[in-house]
Amino acid sequence: MVHTLIGSLPEGNTALYCFCGPNGPGDVMESGNKTISENAQRELESIFGDDLVSSPEEMTVHGYDAANLIFRPDLVAYVRDRDQVAAALKLANRELFPVVPRGAGVGFSGGALPVRGGLVLNFTRMNRILAIDTENLTADVEPGVVTGDLHSEVEKHDLFYPPDPASSDYCTIGGNIAENAGGPRAFKYGVTEHFVLGLEAITPTGEVINAGGRTIKNVAGYNLLKLLIGSEGTLGVVTKAILRLIPKPKTERTTRLFFPDNDSAARCVAAIIAARVVPATLEFVDEASLGAVRDNLGAEIDPAHKAMLLVKVDGHPAAVEDEAREVAEIARSLGCSEVSVSSGPEEEDDIWRLRNNLSPSVGKLANTKLNEDVVVPRSRIPDLMRAAAGIADRRRLLIVNFGHSGDGNIHVNFMYDRFDADERSRVEQGVRELMEEVVRLEGAVSGEHGIGVMKQDFLGLQYDGPTLEVMRTIKRSLDPNNILNPGKILPEEEA
Amino acid sequence: MLLPPLKRPPDDASEIERELYEKITQCVRCGVCLHTCPTYRELIEEASSPRGRIALIRALYEGEGDISPELHKFLYGCLECRACETACPNNVVFHNIIEWGKERLAEKDLIPRSGRYFKKLFLRRFFRRAKSLDRLMAFLRFYRWSGLRALVRLTRFLKLLPWHLYDLEDLMPRSLGRHRPVRKKWTYTLKPEGEVRGRILFFSGCIADHWLQGANHATVNLLLNAGFEVIVPASQQCCGALHVHLGETEIGHELARENVDAFAEVDPGGEALIISNAAGCGAVLKGYGEMLKHEPEYAERAASFSARVRDISELLASLDGALPPLRPLQKRVTWDDPCHLIHGQQIKDQPRQLIRRIPDVEFVELPECDWCCGSAGVYNLTNYQMSMSLLERKLENLKQTGAEILVTANPGCLLQLRAGVRYAKLDVEVLHIVELLNQHLIV
């Protein structure tokens, strides 16, 4: 069967090998090999009723996520409740077909792609906020709740759910939990795992389990929560989450800092942290990205400005005042060429406009953007930036960097032409060099997008054989038939 | 892992198809469009989202996968509000893609029969020739005032017909226009009092020129008061928006050519600005250049035509001090962005500035003001249910503002919102922005 190609490929250029048959992307799943028998399909119909769909159109639109690869599933079910999930997984183990959970399908690592066909479970309609407990500061939600909807709902009660991936407006909590999503606020508040108290989940063999609970302190038994969170839908399917909320910060204030070069901006990040200021977000925009924004927005930015930091502090008004002043002083001492501080919500929007214009502006630089969400310890950011510049130089590539520098998570974007075979291979080499450098700097090959299918080649750089073997053992023992989201994270899991 | 190389279009693809393929593959499926798409949000259905529709059209283009009758539902379910274009970080020109997809479906005969009749009757007849539309409108006036309507309502005859005609008929405005369309009325150049600051060619629209004559009169009056000479080219036709939105691209192009000619007749030098007060028309008129760029005879003139098109708000807001002062209005006013103004023409601030110029006005923002009201050209005829859900949503938001006047700037939106306010029995006046401004001119 064609699907099994993935995961058992020779070393090296797997991408070209897998996806670039004579017909290019999308032909991998066009073999017509159905993984679900007619018998199994009938049983699925009895489980899901009209929510089981099979039209070619539905298969097309469940064949992609934001990783921009295409693998069409055989069937799609819009999930309504947990018992359906359990029943479907039990059936899948009996009939041996893959099951892939999916939220909004906006991940960058291909986590929601049915790379071996099978059944996609679409959770976007299982989207109720079940309860907001203002006494214990928790929220009970179904996995299809859109993260941004949760934000606005809890903020009505003056509460706060900090994780804020850039896709908050449309991604789902279920997807956030599967990928352990971060976001700009991670530096001060942490990532998704720090705000999940309990999960109801279905194991790959179809058993309903409960991990964690409702309390902040909970050391009863193994920590299954941490095992499930970030497992990219390979160890369990979340059907309900109990989330931790905190009081909403009273005020926030953003300071925009321009620097004459990348290096002084990178050093400023380290200095702010060394001074014990903890901004809610600390966004870094490098020279090439800033140049792209300048080209896109016109002459708003002085050409002498080569790098930008956006530092948002939040909390009690008096503390916010103090911290904003301290940030400005540090920046000036490091050669910052312009400081502006917001004084209200409108100015706040104005300051963030530049940052929000970043993606569209950078997108114009080339027809393809490969976004590597690497992360290093904060103090190593200047090293990472120098390494990226070195790679760009040696390999004659365009690399632009921006991201959440407060937590060391810099998005290194390779901008290239997908039609140009030579440039493609240089990008491939450049990415590998970057990953090696990140590991050398004691960082991680993925900060928030996950491994999925996109980064399988690099997991082995970060972890040694025995560590990977423990991961494989966990997967095998929970999912003996390799039913749940097969072909993800671990490169040779069945080899 | 790298992304796979892009597929290239087939060797025998035409220039237009090649360009289209580039536009299709510009979509990287990041999903930013999802939450801005009214149909995705209402249905929570990937195939009814912008990136989903693009993926479906890409499969259609590449000839991959089978086609089921559902394809029609997903593609023609699109409002073409273009909110996704505003949101798209990759500048995907969505409306070109969806229009191509709809056209292919029409070609392949994958449209239900009722849709085919609708197209034949309306697009190829009434909206094809301004004169045919004049006759239809005359009939509707007769229908309304003769008592025939009362009879039809009494017998519930319309309930027997498809497309919710019974409910749709109720969407018709109270006044069907007592005057002649301005296109027929003012066949001469209108002169302002005093100094002339320029010349304007007014695009009067098709439906609007019959059913929303107040807006057209107000537009002309404002232009005269701002010191412009106004010409209403007599041989202008429908802008073609309805046609291109429903996959009748060829007729759209014919209308574009005829309009370019009609405006050249009265302004051979091609110098005067062309003003539209209908957001939907304006967006299409601004696109004539792109539409006709492969036709040597028209390319240059169409580009010049499009470059001179302005929405009335765009023009008025840019005139500093040219408008006479306005009388104060002590009311709470809100603004609903027509999709083809905010998303189609990226005009957002100008109407708000103009409303705020009226002294004493309490301007409040309408929640989800950049969401489609469900009118979307003839969408309320073709997709009645979705249209009404969106209208309900709009009215809920309107209630929250407590506004006494709702201002907008597109004929379709005006008809839809006026009907909505009537159904919901809200005490809100729905006005075109030019009507509001014109009412408060101190002359």
Boltz contact constraints between the chains, C-beta under 6 A:
constraints:
  - contact:
      token1: [A, 15]
      token2: [B, 1]
      max_distance: 6.0
  - contact:
      token1: [A, 15]
      token2: [B, 2]
      max_distance: 6.0
  - contact:
      token1: [A, 19]
      token2: [B, 4]
      max_distance: 6.0
  - contact:
      token1: [A, 20]
      token2: [B, 4]
      max_distance: 6.0
  - contact:
      token1: [A, 24]
      token2: [B, 7]
      max_distance: 6.0
  - contact:
      token1: [A, 25]
      token2: [B, 4]
      max_distance: 6.0
  - contact:
      token1: [A, 55]
      token2: [B, 68]
      max_distance: 6.0
  - contact:
      token1: [A, 55]
      token2: [B, 70]
      max_distance: 6.0
  - contact:
      token1: [A, 56]
      token2: [B, 65]
      max_distance: 6.0
  - contact:
      token1: [A, 56]
      token2: [B, 66]
      max_distance: 6.0
  - contact:
      token1: [A, 56]
      token2: [B, 68]
      max_distance: 6.0
  - contact:
      token1: [A, 57]
      token2: [B, 47]
      max_distance: 6.0
  - contact:
      token1: [A, 57]
      token2: [B, 56]
      max_distance: 6.0
  - contact:
      token1: [A, 57]
      token2: [B, 70]
      max_distance: 6.0
  - contact:
      token1: [A, 57]
      token2: [B, 71]
      max_distance: 6.0
  - contact:
      token1: [A, 57]
      token2: [B, 74]
      max_distance: 6.0
  - contact:
      token1: [A, 60]
      token2: [B, 55]
      max_distance: 6.0
  - contact:
      token1: [A, 60]
      token2: [B, 56]
      max_distance: 6.0
  - contact:
      token1: [A, 60]
      token2: [B, 59]
      max_distance: 6.0
  - contact:
      token1: [A, 60]
      token2: [B, 65]
      max_distance: 6.0
  - contact:
      token1: [A, 61]
      token2: [B, 46]
      max_distance: 6.0
  - contact:
      token1: [A, 61]
      token2: [B, 47]
      max_distance: 6.0
  - contact:
      token1: [A, 61]
      token2: [B, 52]
      max_distance: 6.0
  - contact:
      token1: [A, 61]
      token2: [B, 55]
      max_distance: 6.0
  - contact:
      token1: [A, 64]
      token2: [B, 29]
      max_distance: 6.0
  - contact:
      token1: [A, 66]
      token2: [B, 29]
      max_distance: 6.0
  - contact:
      token1: [A, 66]
      token2: [B, 30]
      max_distance: 6.0
  - contact:
      token1: [A, 66]
      token2: [B, 31]
      max_distance: 6.0
  - contact:
      token1: [A, 68]
      token2: [B, 3]
      max_distance: 6.0
  - contact:
      token1: [A, 68]
      token2: [B, 28]
      max_distance: 6.0
  - contact:
      token1: [A, 68]
      token2: [B, 29]
      max_distance: 6.0
  - contact:
      token1: [A, 106]
      token2: [B, 31]
      max_distance: 6.0
  - contact:
      token1: [A, 124]
      token2: [B, 44]
      max_distance: 6.0
  - contact:
      token1: [A, 125]
      token2: [B, 44]
      max_distance: 6.0
  - contact:
      token1: [A, 169]
      token2: [B, 35]
      max_distance: 6.0
  - contact:
      token1: [A, 170]
      token2: [B, 31]
      max_distance: 6.0
  - contact:
      token1: [A, 170]
      token2: [B, 34]
      max_distance: 6.0
  - contact:
      token1: [A, 170]
      token2: [B, 35]
      max_distance: 6.0
  - contact:
      token1: [A, 359]
      token2: [B, 89]
      max_distance: 6.0
  - contact:
      token1: [A, 360]
      token2: [B, 89]
      max_distance: 6.0
  - contact:
      token1: [A, 363]
      token2: [B, 89]
      max_distance: 6.0
  - contact:
      token1: [A, 363]
      token2: [B, 90]
      max_distance: 6.0
  - contact:
      token1: [A, 418]
      token2: [B, 5]
      max_distance: 6.0
  - contact:
      token1: [A, 418]
      token2: [B, 6]
      max_distance: 6.0
  - contact:
      token1: [A, 428]
      token2: [B, 2]
      max_distance: 6.0
  - contact:
      token1: [A, 454]
      token2: [B, 1]
      max_distance: 6.0
